[in-house]
């Protein structure tokens, strides 16, 4: 099933209020960013929807989560786990398939890349 714009409203509100929290999405950020760009490109508060991307990261995750809805659910789960452990602003994360390290930095985030 394909994701609908209303499913992203919570993510949009979160990032409008606290753009630096994008880090909690870890490798799933690039998938979330593409969804946001698809539905919310005109939202000026989402200034970070530029062209930075990691296609290889998205391909690797797509191999694990072939449907958009599955990937979206996994992204929300990853985010919730980072929040639960107090790691919202930690750019260090992990790959869901083998838990090897993953470092997230999105150049489009500008000031939101600064450590809190």
For each residue, the residues with C-beta under 8 A, 3 or more apart:
1: 67 68 69
2: 68 69
3: 7 8 35 68 69 72
4: 7
5: 8 9 39 40
6: 9
7: 3 4 72
8: 3 5 11 12 35 36 39 40
9: 5 6 12 13
10: 13 14
11: 8 14 15 32 36
12: 8 9 15 16 36 40 43 46
13: 9 10 16 17
14: 10 11 17 18 21
15: 11 12 18 19 21 22 36 45 46 48
16: 12 13 19 43 45 46
17: 13 14
18: 14 15 21
19: 15 16 22 47 48 109 111 112
20: 23 88 89 109 112 113 114 116
21: 14 15 18 24 88 89
22: 15 19 25 29 32 33 48 104 106 109 112
23: 20 26 29 82 88 89 90 91 93 104
24: 21 78 79 82 83 87 88 89 90
25: 22 28 29 32 75 78 79 82 104
26: 23 29 78 82 93 94 102 104
27: 30 54 57 60 61 78 93 95 96 102 104
28: 25 31 32 61 71 74 75 78 79
29: 22 23 25 26 32 33 104 106
30: 27 33 34 53 54 55 57 58
31: 28 34 35 58 61 71 72 75
32: 11 22 25 28 29 35 36 75
33: 22 29 30 36 37 48 49 53 106
34: 30 31 37 38 53 58
35: 3 8 31 32 38 39 68 72
36: 8 11 12 15 32 33 39 40 41 46 49
37: 33 34 40 41 49
38: 34 35 41
39: 5 8 35 36
40: 5 8 12 36 37 43 46 49
41: 36 37 38 46 49
42:
43: 12 16 40 46 49
44: 47
45: 15 16
46: 12 15 16 36 40 41 43 49
47: 19 44 110
48: 15 19 22 33 106 108 109 110 112
49: 33 36 37 40 41 43 46 108
50: 107 108
51: 108
52: 106 107 108
53: 30 33 34 58
54: 27 30 57 58
55: 30 58 59
56: 59 60
57: 27 30 54 60 61 102
58: 30 31 34 53 54 55 61 62
59: 55 56 62 63
60: 27 56 57 63 64 95 97
61: 27 28 31 57 58 64 65 71 74 96
62: 58 59 65 66 71
63: 59 60 66
64: 60 61 74 96 97
65: 61 62 70 71 74
66: 62 63 70
67: 1 70 71
68: 1 2 3 35 71 72
69: 1 2 3 72 73
70: 65 66 67 73 74
71: 28 31 61 62 65 67 68 74 75
72: 3 7 31 35 68 69 75 76
73: 69 70 76 77
74: 28 61 64 65 70 71 77 78 96
75: 25 28 31 32 71 72 78 79
76: 72 73 79 80
77: 73 74 80 81
78: 24 25 26 27 28 74 75 81 82 93 96
79: 24 25 28 75 76 82 83
80: 76 77 83 84
81: 77 78 84 85
82: 23 24 25 26 78 79 85 87 88 90 93
83: 24 79 80 86 87 88
84: 80 81
85: 81 82
86: 83
87: 24 82 83 90 92
88: 20 21 23 24 82 83
89: 20 21 23 24 115 116
90: 23 24 82 87 93
91: 23 103 104 105
92: 87 101 102 103
93: 23 26 27 78 82 90 101 102 103 104
94: 26 99 100 101 102
95: 27 60 98 99 100 101 102
96: 27 61 64 74 78 99
97: 60 64
98: 95
99: 94 95 96
100: 94 95
101: 92 93 94 95
102: 26 27 57 92 93 94 95
103: 91 92 93
104: 22 23 25 26 27 29 91 93
105: 91 109 113
106: 22 29 33 48 52 109 113
107: 50 52 110 113
108: 48 49 50 51 52
109: 19 20 22 48 105 106 112 113
110: 47 48 107 113
111: 19 114
112: 19 20 22 48 109
113: 20 105 106 107 109 110
114: 20 111
115: 89
116: 20 89
